[in-house]
Amino acid sequence: MLPPLLGLLLDCAKKTDQTVVSISLGALVHLIEVGGHQFSASDWDTLLKSIRCKFCPIFRTSILVYQL
């Protein structure tokens, strides 16, 4: 269940509507704060890989723009 939930939250975090972004990131933080202690090592790997996969292009673009 974790991968589909992460996918949904991270997809919403990439939207242009700041309300949707704020709600999705707030839900992700809440999930980690409240349930993180129950995550297995595999769950943490899934979480971190999902974040990396979804946001690497954004970070690369931000870094390139910043360097210019």
NUZA-465504 format. One record per atom (N, C-alpha, C): y, x, z. Coordinates in steps of 0.1 Angstrom, whole numbers, plus 5000, padded with zeros to 4 digits. Example, Ala and Ser with C-alpha at 12.3 -4.5 7.8 and 13.67 -1.06 7.14 Angstrom:
# residues 2
@yy=4943	xx=5132	zz=5078;
@yy=4955	xx=5123	zz=5078;
@yy=4967	xx=5132	zz=5078;
@yy=4978	xx=5128	zz=5071;
@yy=4989	xx=5137	zz=5071;
@yy=5000	xx=5129	zz=5079;
# end
This chain:
# residues 68
@yy=4988	xx=5008	zz=5000;
@yy=5000	xx=5000	zz=5000;
@yy=5013	xx=5009	zz=5000;
@yy=5012	xx=5020	zz=5006;
@yy=5024	xx=5029	zz=5006;
@yy=5029	xx=5033	zz=4993;
@yy=5021	xx=5037	zz=4983;
@yy=5027	xx=5041	zz=4970;
@yy=5035	xx=5030	zz=4963;
@yy=5029	xx=5018	zz=4962;
@yy=5037	xx=5007	zz=4956;
@yy=5050	xx=5004	zz=4963;
@yy=5050	xx=5004	zz=4976;
@yy=5062	xx=5002	zz=4984;
@yy=5073	xx=5013	zz=4982;
@yy=5068	xx=5025	zz=4982;
@yy=5077	xx=5036	zz=4980;
@yy=5083	xx=5035	zz=4966;
@yy=5074	xx=5032	zz=4956;
@yy=5079	xx=5030	zz=4942;
@yy=5090	xx=5020	zz=4941;
@yy=5088	xx=5008	zz=4948;
@yy=5098	xx=4998	zz=4947;
@yy=5111	xx=5002	zz=4954;
@yy=5110	xx=5008	zz=4966;
@yy=5122	xx=5012	zz=4973;
@yy=5130	xx=5023	zz=4965;
@yy=5122	xx=5033	zz=4959;
@yy=5129	xx=5043	zz=4952;
@yy=5134	xx=5039	zz=4939;
@yy=5128	xx=5029	zz=4932;
@yy=5133	xx=5023	zz=4920;
@yy=5146	xx=5016	zz=4923;
@yy=5147	xx=5009	zz=4934;
@yy=5159	xx=5002	zz=4938;
@yy=5170	xx=5012	zz=4941;
@yy=5166	xx=5023	zz=4947;
@yy=5176	xx=5033	zz=4951;
@yy=5183	xx=5039	zz=4939;
@yy=5178	xx=5038	zz=4927;
@yy=5184	xx=5044	zz=4915;
@yy=5192	xx=5033	zz=4907;
@yy=5193	xx=5021	zz=4912;
@yy=5201	xx=5011	zz=4906;
@yy=5216	xx=5014	zz=4906;
@yy=5224	xx=5007	zz=4898;
@yy=5238	xx=5009	zz=4898;
@yy=5245	xx=5001	zz=4909;
@yy=5239	xx=4990	zz=4913;
@yy=5244	xx=4981	zz=4923;
@yy=5243	xx=4988	zz=4937;
@yy=5255	xx=4992	zz=4943;
@yy=5255	xx=4999	zz=4955;
@yy=5249	xx=4991	zz=4967;
@yy=5249	xx=4978	zz=4966;
@yy=5243	xx=4970	zz=4977;
@yy=5228	xx=4972	zz=4977;
@yy=5222	xx=4971	zz=4965;
@yy=5208	xx=4973	zz=4963;
@yy=5204	xx=4987	zz=4968;
@yy=5212	xx=4997	zz=4964;
@yy=5209	xx=5011	zz=4967;
@yy=5209	xx=5012	zz=4983;
@yy=5219	xx=5007	zz=4989;
@yy=5221	xx=5008	zz=5003;
@yy=5209	xx=5001	zz=5011;
@yy=5206	xx=4989	zz=5006;
@yy=5195	xx=4982	zz=5013;
@yy=5181	xx=4989	zz=5011;
@yy=5179	xx=4994	zz=4999;
@yy=5166	xx=5001	zz=4997;
@yy=5165	xx=5014	zz=5005;
@yy=5176	xx=5022	zz=5005;
@yy=5176	xx=5034	zz=5013;
@yy=5175	xx=5032	zz=5028;
@yy=5182	xx=5021	zz=5032;
@yy=5181	xx=5017	zz=5046;
@yy=5166	xx=5013	zz=5050;
@yy=5160	xx=5006	zz=5041;
@yy=5146	xx=5002	zz=5043;
@yy=5137	xx=5014	zz=5043;
@yy=5139	xx=5024	zz=5035;
@yy=5131	xx=5036	zz=5035;
@yy=5133	xx=5044	zz=5048;
@yy=5145	xx=5045	zz=5052;
@yy=5148	xx=5052	zz=5065;
@yy=5141	xx=5044	zz=5076;
@yy=5142	xx=5031	zz=5076;
@yy=5136	xx=5023	zz=5087;
@yy=5121	xx=5025	zz=5087;
@yy=5115	xx=5025	zz=5075;
@yy=5101	xx=5027	zz=5074;
@yy=5096	xx=5040	zz=5080;
@yy=5104	xx=5051	zz=5077;
@yy=5101	xx=5064	zz=5083;
@yy=5103	xx=5064	zz=5098;
@yy=5114	xx=5059	zz=5102;
@yy=5117	xx=5059	zz=5117;
@yy=5107	xx=5051	zz=5125;
@yy=5103	xx=5039	zz=5120;
@yy=5095	xx=5030	zz=5128;
@yy=5080	xx=5033	zz=5126;
@yy=5076	xx=5036	zz=5113;
@yy=5062	xx=5038	zz=5110;
@yy=5058	xx=5052	zz=5108;
@yy=5067	xx=5062	zz=5107;
@yy=5064	xx=5075	zz=5103;
@yy=5054	xx=5082	zz=5113;
@yy=5054	xx=5078	zz=5125;
@yy=5045	xx=5085	zz=5135;
@yy=5030	xx=5081	zz=5132;
@yy=5029	xx=5070	zz=5124;
@yy=5015	xx=5065	zz=5120;
@yy=5011	xx=5071	zz=5107;
@yy=5020	xx=5078	zz=5100;
@yy=5016	xx=5083	zz=5087;
@yy=5006	xx=5094	zz=5088;
@yy=4997	xx=5095	zz=5079;
@yy=4987	xx=5106	zz=5078;
@yy=4994	xx=5117	zz=5070;
@yy=4987	xx=5128	zz=5070;
@yy=4993	xx=5139	zz=5061;
@yy=4993	xx=5135	zz=5047;
@yy=4983	xx=5127	zz=5043;
@yy=4983	xx=5122	zz=5029;
@yy=4995	xx=5112	zz=5026;
@yy=4998	xx=5104	zz=5036;
@yy=5009	xx=5095	zz=5035;
@yy=5022	xx=5103	zz=5033;
@yy=5024	xx=5113	zz=5041;
@yy=5036	xx=5121	zz=5040;
@yy=5037	xx=5128	zz=5027;
@yy=5025	xx=5133	zz=5022;
@yy=5025	xx=5139	zz=5008;
@yy=5030	xx=5129	zz=4998;
@yy=5024	xx=5116	zz=4999;
@yy=5028	xx=5106	zz=4990;
@yy=5043	xx=5103	zz=4990;
@yy=5048	xx=5102	zz=5002;
@yy=5062	xx=5099	zz=5004;
@yy=5071	xx=5110	zz=4998;
@yy=5068	xx=5123	zz=5001;
@yy=5076	xx=5134	zz=4996;
@yy=5075	xx=5135	zz=4981;
@yy=5063	xx=5134	zz=4976;
@yy=5061	xx=5135	zz=4961;
@yy=5068	xx=5123	zz=4954;
@yy=5068	xx=5111	zz=4960;
@yy=5075	xx=5100	zz=4954;
@yy=5090	xx=5103	zz=4953;
@yy=5095	xx=5108	zz=4964;
@yy=5110	xx=5111	zz=4964;
@yy=5113	xx=5122	zz=4954;
@yy=5105	xx=5132	zz=4954;
@yy=5107	xx=5143	zz=4944;
@yy=5107	xx=5138	zz=4930;
@yy=5097	xx=5130	zz=4927;
@yy=5095	xx=5125	zz=4913;
@yy=5106	xx=5116	zz=4909;
@yy=5111	xx=5108	zz=4918;
@yy=5121	xx=5098	zz=4914;
@yy=5135	xx=5105	zz=4914;
@yy=5138	xx=5114	zz=4922;
@yy=5151	xx=5119	zz=4923;
@yy=5154	xx=5133	zz=4917;
@yy=5143	xx=5140	zz=4913;
@yy=5146	xx=5153	zz=4907;
@yy=5155	xx=5153	zz=4895;
@yy=5153	xx=5144	zz=4886;
@yy=5163	xx=5143	zz=4875;
@yy=5177	xx=5141	zz=4879;
@yy=5179	xx=5133	zz=4889;
@yy=5193	xx=5130	zz=4895;
@yy=5199	xx=5143	zz=4901;
@yy=5190	xx=5150	zz=4909;
@yy=5195	xx=5162	zz=4915;
@yy=5198	xx=5173	zz=4905;
@yy=5190	xx=5174	zz=4895;
@yy=5192	xx=5184	zz=4884;
@yy=5206	xx=5181	zz=4877;
@yy=5208	xx=5168	zz=4874;
@yy=5220	xx=5164	zz=4867;
@yy=5232	xx=5167	zz=4876;
@yy=5231	xx=5164	zz=4889;
@yy=5242	xx=5166	zz=4898;
@yy=5245	xx=5181	zz=4899;
@yy=5235	xx=5189	zz=4900;
@yy=5237	xx=5203	zz=4901;
@yy=5244	xx=5209	zz=4889;
@yy=5239	xx=5204	zz=4877;
@yy=5245	xx=5209	zz=4864;
@yy=5260	xx=5205	zz=4864;
@yy=5263	xx=5192	zz=4867;
@yy=5277	xx=5188	zz=4867;
@yy=5285	xx=5196	zz=4877;
@yy=5280	xx=5198	zz=4889;
@yy=5287	xx=5206	zz=4899;
@yy=5290	xx=5220	zz=4894;
@yy=5280	xx=5226	zz=4887;
@yy=5282	xx=5240	zz=4883;
@yy=5292	xx=5241	zz=4871;
@yy=5294	xx=5230	zz=4864;
@yy=5304	xx=5231	zz=4853;
@yy=5317	xx=5230	zz=4859;
# end
